[in-house]
Amino acid sequence: FHFIKKRDNREDRRYRHKFLREDIKNRAFAIYNFRNDENNWLTHPLAGRIVGIDAANTEIYCRPEVFAQAFRFLRNHNIIHGTNQRPDDLNVTFHVGEDFFDVADGLRAVEEAMIFLNLHNGDRLGHCLALGTDVRNYYEMRSHTICSTKQVLLDNMAWLHHKCKRLMGYTPLCYYLESTFHNLFLQVYGDDKYKEGKFNYDKVFDVENNLRAMDNIQDYYLSWLLRGNSPTFASDDDIEPQSDIEREWLNASINHHLGVELARSNKNALEIHENYHNDRVVEKGSEAQTFTIREEYRNDFYSLIEAIQEHLLRKIEKKRISIECNPSSNYKIGEIRRYDEHPIIRFFNSGLSTPYPSHDIAVSINTDDQGVFSSSLEREYSLIALAMERKQSEGFKNSPRKIIEWLDKIREMSVEQRFSNYKNKIS
């Protein structure tokens, strides 16, 4: 079953993407009931054979947090009637890291999908171009300038700061990221007096209880982790479920990831999370912002993003999550300029001679939308094979046989990545 990403509709101001979240909940309940009704098994044989869910469409204004509760709910769905249905849980595909304001934003979205949706062995990520984009060429082509919204840029600064400390240590780049973060925080979370050079701390956080996120970028990072929870998770404890399905939905409102559990005990993070859904913050955060990376920090900035790419690739490899690659689709609407530049060679290069770090991630070659891109599976394999044979880096040559063997391994992995169930396998 497909869930479709859509831009936020701000008619109802309670929290971000309220209408879409409610629609997703209704659809998730429909899938739950469809799978759990024995009567459907005679009239609708597919009821017992649903194997997966995904979320597709443009992602730039609809992040993984919007689907997190519903996907956890369906994944943990306990089949009540009938034990012969397979599987009890559902596999997940999430298309991410294809549309992004900049590479850092795309990488953060990939990690959001992994953390918020609890992705694990057998699940799939779609596209993930941000993981294989040439970082320095990307920013060089854009004059080292990021065009984004203030909210996205603010989130990226806090996220990059955390990654910098973890992967590279507390370097001078951390100070640069912090100063940028503080300035953006005041613009997004401050009141109108900030424009006049004054900032009313009391209107942002309770000064008496020392709830000042601008004093601690780590608190803001923890609040980011909370976004995978239901927007109302802090008040959901007061709700008494009226049915089994409502009880399961409520159980899925909180993501029990270790970092998220830590964030739930941080008062500052809880306060920031609540303000994140405030309409004034949403409006200020949606304002456009250009940010040019200062020359003295560029090399460190790009080195950090490259380190994050490798960190996430190793994480995906360790969790045995697959990546769906769509060469023609990515060439026509993505960042790659030639087929031999497609990130699939970075994701899986076992048996090949390449200038990239060794990775053995399960990948597949796909058509995306055959009609839109006028392609076929055979054509996609051929295009990759020809591109790799004709354009090879000096010192990293691969014979046609090596390339065919590599592609054949991808074909085998593609079969292994199919979502299936036991009943299908024995029928």
Residue pairs with C-beta under 8 A, 6 or more apart in sequence:
1 27
1 31
1 50
1 52
1 53
1 54
2 53
2 54
2 55
2 56
3 24
3 27
3 53
3 54
3 55
3 56
3 67
3 70
4 55
4 56
4 57
5 55
5 56
5 57
5 58
5 59
5 61
5 62
5 66
6 20
6 57
6 62
7 61
7 62
8 16
8 17
8 20
8 61
8 62
8 282
9 17
9 18
9 19
9 20
10 279
10 282
11 19
12 18
12 19
13 279
14 231
14 277
15 21
15 231
15 232
15 277
16 66
16 231
16 276
16 277
16 282
17 62
17 66
18 231
20 62
20 66
21 66
21 69
21 231
24 66
24 67
24 70
25 69
25 70
25 249
27 70
28 70
28 73
28 74
28 249
29 245
29 249
31 50
31 53
31 74
32 73
32 74
32 77
32 245
32 248
33 245
34 40
34 44
34 47
34 50
35 47
35 48
35 50
35 77
35 79
35 85
36 77
36 79
36 80
36 81
37 47
37 81
38 81
38 82
40 47
40 48
41 47
41 48
41 82
41 85
48 82
48 84
48 85
48 86
48 423
49 421
49 423
49 424
50 90
51 87
51 90
51 91
51 419
51 420
51 421
51 424
52 90
52 91
52 92
52 93
52 419
53 71
53 74
53 90
53 91
53 92
53 93
54 92
54 93
54 94
54 95
54 126
55 64
55 67
55 71
55 93
55 94
55 95
56 95
56 126
57 95
58 99
59 95
59 96
59 98
59 99
59 100
59 109
60 99
60 100
60 101
63 109
63 112
63 227
64 94
64 96
64 109
64 112
64 113
64 116
64 117
64 228
65 112
65 116
65 227
65 228
67 94
67 117
68 116
68 117
68 227
68 228
68 229
68 255
69 229
69 230
69 249
69 252
69 253
70 252
71 92
71 94
71 117
71 118
72 117
72 118
72 252
72 255
73 248
73 249
73 251
73 252
74 90
75 89
75 90
75 92
75 118
76 89
76 248
76 251
76 252
77 88
77 89
77 90
77 248
78 88
78 248
79 85
79 88
80 244
84 423
85 423
86 421
86 422
86 423
87 421
87 422
91 122
91 123
91 124
91 419
92 117
92 119
92 123
92 124
93 123
93 124
93 125
93 126
93 324
94 113
94 117
94 119
94 123
94 124
94 125
94 126
95 125
95 126
95 127
96 106
96 109
96 110
96 112
96 113
96 125
96 126
96 127
96 128
97 106
97 107
97 109
97 110
97 125
97 127
97 128
97 129
97 130
97 131
98 106
98 126
98 127
98 128
98 129
98 130
98 330
98 334
99 106
100 106
100 109
100 130
101 146
101 147
101 148
101 149
101 152
101 153
102 138
102 139
102 142
102 146
102 148
102 156
103 130
103 133
103 135
103 138
103 139
103 305
104 156
104 159
104 160
104 305
104 308
105 130
105 148
105 152
105 156
106 129
106 130
106 133
107 130
107 131
107 305
107 308
107 309
107 312
108 155
108 156
108 159
109 130
110 125
110 128
110 130
110 131
110 312
111 312
112 227
112 228
113 119
113 125
114 125
114 312
114 315
114 316
114 319
114 321
115 225
115 228
115 255
115 257
115 259
115 260
116 227
116 228
116 255
117 123
117 228
118 255
118 257
119 125
119 319
119 321
120 319
120 320
120 321
121 319
121 320
121 321
122 320
122 322
122 417
122 419
123 321
123 322
124 321
124 322
124 323
124 324
124 417
125 316
125 321
125 322
125 323
125 324
126 323
126 324
126 326
127 323
127 324
127 325
127 326
127 329
127 330
127 334
128 323
128 343
128 347
129 330
129 334
129 335
129 336
129 343
130 309
131 309
131 312
131 313
131 316
131 323
131 343
131 346
131 347
132 309
132 342
132 343
132 344
132 345
132 346
132 347
133 335
133 343
134 341
135 302
135 305
135 306
135 309
136 302
138 335
139 293
139 298
139 302
143 292
144 292
144 293
144 295
144 298
145 290
145 291
145 292
145 293
146 153
146 290
146 291
146 292
146 293
147 288
147 289
147 290
148 156
148 288
148 289
148 290
148 291
149 285
149 286
149 287
149 288
149 289
150 184
150 187
150 188
150 284
150 285
150 286
150 287
150 288
150 289
151 188
151 281
151 282
151 284
151 285
151 286
152 285
153 180
153 184
153 289
153 291
154 181
154 184
154 185
154 188
154 285
155 224
157 177
157 178
157 180
157 181
157 184
157 217
158 181
158 217
158 220
158 221
158 224
159 221
159 224
160 177
160 304
160 305
160 308
161 174
161 177
161 178
161 181
161 217
161 221
162 218
162 221
163 304
163 307
163 308
163 311
164 170
164 171
164 173
164 174
164 177
164 304
165 174
167 304
167 307
167 308
167 311
168 300
168 303
168 304
168 307
171 300
172 297
172 300
173 297
173 300
173 301
173 304
176 294
176 297
177 217
178 217
180 291
181 217
181 220
182 214
182 217
184 289
185 213
185 214
185 220
186 194
186 199
186 214
187 194
187 284
188 281
188 284
188 285
189 204
189 213
189 214
189 275
189 281
189 284
190 199
190 200
190 203
190 204
191 199
191 200
191 203
191 204
191 280
193 199
193 200
194 200
201 207
201 212
204 212
204 213
204 275
205 211
205 212
205 213
205 268
205 271
205 275
206 271
209 267
211 267
211 268
211 271
212 268
213 219
213 220
213 223
213 268
213 271
213 272
216 268
219 266
219 268
219 269
219 272
220 269
220 272
222 259
222 262
222 263
222 266
222 268
222 269
223 263
223 268
223 269
223 270
223 272
223 273
223 276
225 257
225 259
225 260
225 262
225 263
225 269
226 233
226 260
226 263
226 264
226 269
226 270
226 273
227 273
227 276
228 255
228 257
228 260
229 253
229 254
229 255
229 260
230 236
230 253
230 254
231 277
232 253
233 253
233 254
234 270
234 273
234 274
236 250
236 253
239 250
241 247
241 249
241 250
254 260
254 264
263 269
263 270
264 270
275 281
293 301
310 357
313 346
313 347
313 357
313 359
313 361
314 359
316 323
316 361
317 359
317 360
317 361
320 362
321 361
321 362
322 361
322 362
322 363
322 364
322 413
322 417
323 344
323 347
323 361
323 362
323 363
323 364
324 363
324 364
324 366
325 342
325 343
325 344
325 347
325 363
325 364
325 365
325 366
326 365
326 366
326 367
326 368
326 380
327 339
327 342
327 344
327 365
327 380
327 383
327 384
328 367
328 368
328 373
328 375
328 379
328 380
328 383
329 367
329 368
329 369
329 372
329 373
330 336
330 342
331 338
331 339
331 342
332 373
336 342
336 343
338 387
338 391
339 383
339 384
339 386
339 387
339 388
340 387
340 388
340 390
340 391
340 392
342 384
342 387
344 363
344 365
344 384
344 410
345 352
345 354
345 356
345 388
346 354
346 356
346 357
346 359
347 359
347 361
347 363
348 359
348 360
348 361
348 362
348 363
348 406
348 409
348 410
348 413
349 356
349 358
349 359
349 406
350 358
350 359
350 360
350 406
350 409
351 402
351 405
351 406
351 409
352 398
352 402
352 403
352 406
353 396
353 397
353 398
353 402
354 393
354 396
355 393
355 395
355 396
362 413
362 416
362 417
363 410
363 413
364 410
364 413
364 414
364 417
365 377
365 380
365 381
365 384
365 407
365 410
365 411
365 414
366 377
366 380
367 373
367 375
367 376
367 377
367 380
368 375
370 376
381 407
381 411
384 407
385 403
385 404
385 407
388 398
388 403
389 398
389 400
389 403
392 398
398 406
